[in-house]
């Protein structure tokens, strides 16, 4: 049986949502972040990168969210959640599937790190690191983040789902956590906020949330 190696407050939550949408039987093996917020060393026994999400399916071991999403939809989707690669929906699906981890999430991680470094620095020099990293964020992170926020908002102002169909596809699972972070941080604009509320209201999403446990970016059930 397919097993999701699930880390609390992580990208693996979207894999649970995908599996619930497809109603695929699966098991969850849970791992918990260390006080440092890093993944525990036990994950290294599952995959050499020691990160989550990771799935095992018989002899198959896959990390990376986009690869996992594609694998599950191809093997277990039976035509569900798929788009035709050659039409506009397929192009949007492919683009946002990879844009999430290739462009948007790196900016969000950089924003997080620029906030963590001053907070974890010795208090005598914290003011200095606050000044330096706030300025770096203003010059480097915020302009790139604004471009992404505006682009996604423009796209979602015309479509209920990222690929433009009547329900989620691979792109939506890949993008979900990024956009939940934007919504929680009050950076997202109205169409993006409405999109986040729409995906969080889906029964499959809520089942995944109950099964996955702690997830700071979702609604309280």
ZIPEBEL-V458852 format. One record per helix or strand of 2 or more residues. SS is the DSSP state (~ for helix, > for strand). FROM is the first residue (numbers start at 1). TO is the last residue. Records with the same first field share a line. If there is no record, write none. Layout:
BEGIN
SS: FROM-TO  FROM-TO
END
This chain:
BEGIN
>: 3-7  27-31  54-57  60-63
~: 12-22  41-45  65-76  88-119  123-156  170-184  190-200  203-212
END
